[in-house]
Amino acid sequence: MDEEYDVIVLGTGLTECILSGIMSVNGKKVLHMDRNPYYGGESSSITPLEELYKRFSLPDSPPESMGRGRDWNVDLIPKFLMANGQLVKMLLYTEVTRYLDFKVVEGSFVYKGGKIYKVPSTETEALASTHLRPQLHPRPRP
C-alpha cells in the first residue's frame, strides 16, 4: 500500500463515495477506508432479515410468516432516484456506477402495527387503500 495520498476519505456512505469518485476522476490519489466490515455506512442495506434483527437487538427471530430471510433486503435509508435526475447524472460522472446497479422498484412497503403494507403506486391502488388519509387520495379529474 502506498504511503502518500492527495485525499483520505473515511466512510463508505453515499456522500463519501461521491466525494471519493469526484477526486479520483479529477486525477487525485485517493485512499478510501471504512471502519465497518461492510460498505454503505448509514446508507447500507441489510440482508438476510435475521441480520436486521441482530443489528437492532430485536428479541425474537423473524416470524415464519415473513418468509425466507434471504429474500429480504432492507435499506437503512430508503433511496429513490429520479431516472434522469441530477444525482443520477453525478453518479454517472463519478463512474461510481461501476460499483452499483440501478433497478426498477418492484414495490415499496411499510411496517406498521406488526404488519407489512404495500405503499400504493398507482391511482387505482391509492383509491382502494384504507391506509391513506382522505386528503391524500387522488382527486377526480375534471
C-alpha positions as CSV (number, residue, x, y, z in Angstrom):
1,M,0.0,0.0,0.0
2,D,1.3,3.4,-0.9
3,E,2.1,5.9,1.9
4,E,1.2,9.2,0.2
5,Y,-2.2,10.3,-0.9
6,D,-3.8,13.5,-2.0
7,V,-7.1,12.7,-0.2
8,I,-8.1,10.3,2.5
9,V,-11.8,9.6,2.7
10,L,-13.2,7.9,5.8
11,G,-16.5,6.0,5.5
12,T,-18.4,4.5,2.6
13,G,-21.7,6.2,2.7
14,L,-23.1,7.8,-0.4
15,T,-21.6,11.2,0.3
16,E,-18.1,9.7,0.9
17,C,-18.3,7.6,-2.2
18,I,-19.4,10.5,-4.4
19,L,-16.5,12.7,-2.9
20,S,-14.0,9.9,-3.5
21,G,-15.2,9.4,-7.0
22,I,-15.0,13.1,-7.9
23,M,-11.5,13.3,-6.5
24,S,-10.4,10.2,-8.4
25,V,-11.9,11.2,-11.7
26,N,-10.1,14.6,-11.3
27,G,-6.7,12.8,-11.0
28,K,-6.3,12.8,-7.2
29,K,-4.7,9.8,-5.5
30,V,-7.4,8.7,-3.0
31,L,-7.3,6.3,0.0
32,H,-10.9,5.3,0.8
33,M,-11.4,3.4,4.0
34,D,-14.3,2.3,6.3
35,R,-14.2,1.0,9.9
36,N,-17.2,-1.3,9.2
37,P,-16.9,-4.7,7.6
38,Y,-19.5,-3.7,5.0
39,Y,-19.9,-0.8,2.5
40,G,-22.5,1.9,2.6
41,G,-22.3,3.4,6.1
42,E,-25.7,4.5,7.3
43,S,-27.0,4.1,3.7
44,S,-26.3,0.4,3.6
45,S,-28.8,-2.4,3.1
46,I,-29.1,-5.4,5.4
47,T,-29.7,-8.9,4.3
48,P,-30.8,-11.5,5.3
49,L,-33.6,-10.5,7.6
50,E,-32.0,-12.2,10.5
51,E,-29.1,-9.7,10.3
52,L,-31.6,-6.9,10.8
53,Y,-32.9,-8.5,13.9
54,K,-29.4,-8.9,15.3
55,R,-28.3,-5.4,14.3
56,F,-31.2,-3.7,16.2
57,S,-31.1,-6.2,19.1
58,L,-34.7,-7.4,18.4
59,P,-35.6,-10.1,21.0
60,D,-37.1,-12.7,18.6
61,S,-36.2,-14.0,15.2
62,P,-38.4,-13.0,12.2
63,P,-41.8,-14.8,12.2
64,E,-42.2,-17.6,9.7
65,S,-45.0,-15.5,8.0
66,M,-42.2,-13.2,6.7
67,G,-40.8,-16.0,4.5
68,R,-37.1,-16.7,4.0
69,G,-34.7,-14.2,5.4
70,R,-32.5,-14.2,2.3
71,D,-35.5,-12.9,0.3
72,W,-35.3,-9.6,2.3
73,N,-33.0,-6.6,1.6
74,V,-33.8,-3.8,4.0
75,D,-32.3,-0.3,3.3
76,L,-31.4,1.6,6.4
77,I,-32.2,4.7,4.5
78,P,-34.6,4.0,1.5
79,K,-33.3,5.6,-1.6
80,F,-35.2,6.6,-4.7
81,L,-33.5,8.3,-7.6
82,M,-35.3,10.1,-10.5
83,A,-34.3,8.3,-13.7
84,N,-32.8,11.4,-15.3
85,G,-32.2,13.5,-12.1
86,Q,-29.1,15.4,-11.0
87,L,-28.0,12.7,-8.6
88,V,-28.0,10.0,-11.4
89,K,-26.0,12.4,-13.6
90,M,-23.5,12.9,-10.8
91,L,-23.2,9.2,-10.2
92,L,-22.6,8.6,-13.9
93,Y,-19.9,11.4,-14.0
94,T,-18.0,9.9,-11.0
95,E,-18.1,6.4,-12.6
96,V,-19.4,5.0,-9.3
97,T,-21.9,3.2,-11.5
98,R,-19.1,0.6,-12.0
99,Y,-19.9,-0.5,-8.4
100,L,-23.7,-0.2,-8.2
101,D,-26.7,-1.3,-10.2
102,F,-29.9,0.6,-10.9
103,K,-33.0,-1.4,-10.6
104,V,-36.7,-0.6,-11.2
105,V,-38.6,-0.7,-7.9
106,E,-40.9,-3.7,-7.7
107,G,-42.8,-2.4,-4.7
108,S,-42.5,-0.3,-1.6
109,F,-43.7,-1.5,1.7
110,V,-44.3,-0.1,5.2
111,Y,-44.1,-1.9,8.5
112,K,-46.8,-0.6,10.9
113,G,-48.6,-2.2,13.9
114,G,-46.8,-5.5,13.4
115,K,-47.9,-5.9,9.8
116,I,-46.5,-5.1,6.4
117,Y,-48.5,-3.0,3.9
118,K,-47.8,-2.2,0.3
119,V,-47.4,1.5,-0.5
120,P,-49.9,2.4,-3.3
121,S,-48.1,3.0,-6.6
122,T,-51.0,3.6,-8.9
123,E,-54.1,5.7,-8.8
124,T,-56.3,2.6,-8.5
125,E,-54.2,1.3,-5.6
126,A,-54.3,4.7,-3.9
127,L,-58.1,5.0,-4.2
128,A,-58.6,1.5,-2.8
129,S,-56.1,2.0,0.1
130,T,-57.6,2.2,3.6
131,H,-54.2,3.4,4.9
132,L,-54.2,6.9,3.3
133,R,-55.8,9.8,4.9
134,P,-58.7,11.0,2.8
135,Q,-56.9,14.3,1.8
136,L,-54.1,12.1,0.3
137,H,-56.4,10.2,-2.0
138,P,-56.1,11.4,-5.6
139,R,-58.8,13.9,-6.7
140,P,-61.1,13.0,-9.6
141,R,-60.0,14.6,-12.8
142,P,-62.5,17.2,-14.4
